């Protein structure tokens, strides 16, 4: 099965049994993301990320510049549950 077929099957499973108003809201959000051209603004491989200060899991602020001063930095994002 190709990627398109896998994505189509996943979409079908995720949408199954959801109320029409929920599906409408989900589709509207995806359309808004597409229209915003957000994909054109994302960092590409090799781009330098902007400096940031964010809370960690213990709610302590973490400064990316301080971490970079100690060595390489890997940032991971978790979507969580919707």
C-alpha positions in Angstrom: 0.0 0.0 0.0 1.4 3.4 -1.0 1.5 6.5 1.2 -1.6 8.0 -0.3 -3.6 4.9 0.3 -2.3 4.6 3.9 -3.3 8.3 4.6 -6.7 7.8 3.1 -7.3 4.7 5.2 -6.1 6.6 8.3 -8.4 9.5 7.6 -11.3 7.1 7.2 -10.6 5.4 10.5 -10.1 8.7 12.3 -13.3 10.2 11.0 -15.5 7.1 11.5 -18.3 7.7 14.0 -17.5 11.3 14.6 -20.5 13.7 14.5 -20.8 15.8 11.3 -20.2 19.1 13.2 -16.9 17.7 14.5 -15.8 16.7 11.0 -16.8 20.1 9.7 -14.7 21.8 12.3 -11.7 19.5 11.7 -11.9 20.0 7.9 -12.2 23.8 8.4 -9.1 23.9 10.6 -7.1 21.9 8.0 -8.3 24.2 5.2 -7.4 27.3 7.3 -3.9 25.9 7.8 -3.5 25.3 4.1 -4.7 28.8 3.2 -2.4 30.4 5.8 0.7 29.1 3.8 2.1 27.9 7.1 4.0 25.1 5.3 6.0 27.7 3.4 7.1 29.4 6.7 8.5 26.3 8.5 12.2 25.7 9.0 13.9 23.5 6.5 16.6 21.0 7.1 19.7 22.9 8.0 17.9 26.2 8.9 18.8 27.8 12.2 16.0 27.9 14.7 15.2 31.2 16.4 16.3 31.6 20.0 13.5 30.8 22.5 12.7 30.6 26.2 10.0 28.0 27.1 8.9 26.1 30.2 10.1 22.5 30.6 8.1 19.6 32.0 8.7 21.0 35.6 7.5 24.5 34.5 11.1 25.9 34.8 12.0 28.3 32.0 14.7 27.0 29.6 16.7 29.3 27.4 17.9 27.8 24.1 21.0 30.1 24.1 22.1 28.7 27.4 21.6 25.1 26.2 23.5 25.8 23.0 26.4 27.2 25.0 26.8 23.7 26.4 26.7 21.9 23.0 24.3 20.7 20.4 20.6 21.1 21.0 17.7 18.8 19.9 14.2 20.1 20.2 11.3 17.7 20.2 7.6 18.6 19.9 4.8 16.5 21.2 1.3 17.1 19.9 -0.4 15.5 22.8 -4.0 14.2 22.5 -6.7 16.1 20.7 
